[in-house]
């Protein structure tokens, strides 16, 4: 189980804050092996965004297309969510 900040002792919080305050150059990563082959990596494996249930009216043709053409290993609603997230990400990058 992942610890929340509220589950940490004051000493643990102080240690984390001290580590976060250090510049990147002072962090010793020599004992961490370099990963060169990412061919077996799976994107988003541990990321679970919070989802909110809403009512949304979409065109019947759009729903039909996504039901017939979901992304591999996803349901049609997840596919719609992925497309919308990609669209938002693209337009956020254009703003900055």
MODELLER restraints for C-alpha pairs under 7 A, 6 or more apart:
rsr = mdl.restraints
at = mdl.atoms
rsr.add(forms.Gaussian(group=physical.xy_distance, feature=features.Distance(at['CA:66:A'], at['CA:76:A']), mean=5.21, stdev=0.5))
rsr.add(forms.Gaussian(group=physical.xy_distance, feature=features.Distance(at['CA:66:A'], at['CA:79:A']), mean=6.99, stdev=0.5))
rsr.add(forms.Gaussian(group=physical.xy_distance, feature=features.Distance(at['CA:66:A'], at['CA:80:A']), mean=6.98, stdev=0.5))
rsr.add(forms.Gaussian(group=physical.xy_distance, feature=features.Distance(at['CA:67:A'], at['CA:76:A']), mean=5.04, stdev=0.5))
rsr.add(forms.Gaussian(group=physical.xy_distance, feature=features.Distance(at['CA:70:A'], at['CA:76:A']), mean=4.96, stdev=0.5))
rsr.add(forms.Gaussian(group=physical.xy_distance, feature=features.Distance(at['CA:70:A'], at['CA:79:A']), mean=5.70, stdev=0.5))
rsr.add(forms.Gaussian(group=physical.xy_distance, feature=features.Distance(at['CA:71:A'], at['CA:79:A']), mean=5.83, stdev=0.5))
